[in-house]
Amino acid sequence: MNENLAKTNSNKTSSNKLASELDSKPGFKVGLFLPCYVNHFYPELGVKSYLFLKKAGYRVFFPPQQTCCGQPMANAGYNRENKKIYEKFFNEFKDYDYIVSPSASCVYHLKKYFFLRDSQMKVKFLAKVHEITDFLINVHGLKKLAKDTLPQNITRIGVHQSCHSLRGLHQAKASEMVQQKPFSNLVFLLNMLNGVKILLPAREDQCCGFGGLFSVDEAEVSHKMGISRLEEHQRNRVDVICSGDVSCLMHLKGIIERKKLTIETKHIMELIA
């Protein structure tokens, strides 16, 4: 028992030393915001995001008391009731240089609906909030991956651009923007990988049918839209469907499993981290 206790104390000392070294390391402080569904269903995505940002040289923190961004309430028509949620979110993350999240839909919700009584403070605070691909490309300036190869069974990657990332955060060109040059955060990052073929569906910006509460209120329509979205990826014979919104992938994965398809679904961070 004493031996185990000594071992535990030794581990604590090593852990404290590591924490001290991390705290003293020069670099910006990043607060990692993990949406509810990532926290509960895809915690490994949170871990990968944390480790990637840490390796990039940032002092990364995960505020353990953080809660929902308020998107489900707002989608149900109760955004006024979100004021306490927004206030708590602000208090949890106000002291970080950047607030980064692996969820385009949650970041877009904050950018569009977040409320603070002090409007100047609100603008200043939201300027620090970034979806993780936007942060890596436009803030950090990522040009190369430390590891740029994937397992041999992943060679054909299909891209799913979620609605919020596309038309909310403008992380890719929407089809109606005919004068705009083609671009996509996902494609930019996937191009850093060797030995893979990136396959875009013909209807690049078609919704997968999830839409949060839409998939509950209009389940049959949502399911049909998901099947339609998958058909193009099936024709492209992709091994993996990649997106920046794991909520969309969760919806597509449900259909994939029911149809017993062999396609995998991966968040962009699961492929590049």
Secondary structure, 3 states (H helix, E strand, C coil): CHHHHHHHHHHHHHHHHHHHHHHHCCCCEEEECCCHHHHHHCHHHHHHHHHHHHHCCCEEECCCCCCCCCHHHHHCCCHHHHHHHHHHHHHHHCCCCEEEECCHHHHHHHHHHCCCCCHHHHHHHHCCEEEHHHHHHHHCCCCCCCCCCCCCCCCEEEECCCHHHHHHCCCECCCCCCCCCCCEHHHHHHCCCCCCEEECCCCCCCCCCCCCCHHHHCHHHHHHHHHHHHHHHHHCCCCEEEECCHHHHHHHHHHHHHCCCCCEEEEHHHHHC
